[in-house]
Amino acid sequence: MELVVPNKDWQQAFSRFYLDFARLDPDNADYYRQGLDNFQQYVQRLCDEANGVNLRHGYVPCSHFWLTQEQQILGALRIRHNIDNEFLAQEAGHIGYDVAPSYRRKGYGKTMLGLVLAQAKALGLERVLITADEDNVASRRVIEANGGVFENVVTGKVFAGPLARYWIQL
């Protein structure tokens, strides 16, 4: 398994990744829809975000990675280079990740978060905030297994339910 930066060579794998979400987790599939509609433009947007170029309103520079194995994308990760706005500081945090539905409950979340923490440190971050839905026990266990220290539960303005907030010292 390895983390790769999104690039044009992964179009077929990304299509399978998206379709897995569309079939098994349609509530979260929309986040990846642009990659199916226009893959080249999607990859360019992700690269631009990593470089702080053409950022959408409210966005901060954000590096993207895919956890891959044998030409499959098992998961997607995002590292926000800072959390200098209220939404990021309270609700979204530095790191977001999604394991493809077919690969959940197999330990990939723990692995991919562990791998991306090294990338966060390379970006100069000393500690990172990661959040999970309070009732998402699997995600909370992934964070805790990677050194996450529980801070509190907040009710956000953007996300509907209560969020558990964790800090990981890099």
Beta strands, then each sheet from edge to edge (+ up, - down):
strand 1: 2-4
strand 2: 62-69
strand 3: 72-80
strand 4: 95-99
strand 5: 127-133
strand 6: 149-155
strand 7: 162-169
sheet 1: 1+ 2- 3+ 4-
sheet 2: 5+ 7- 6+
end
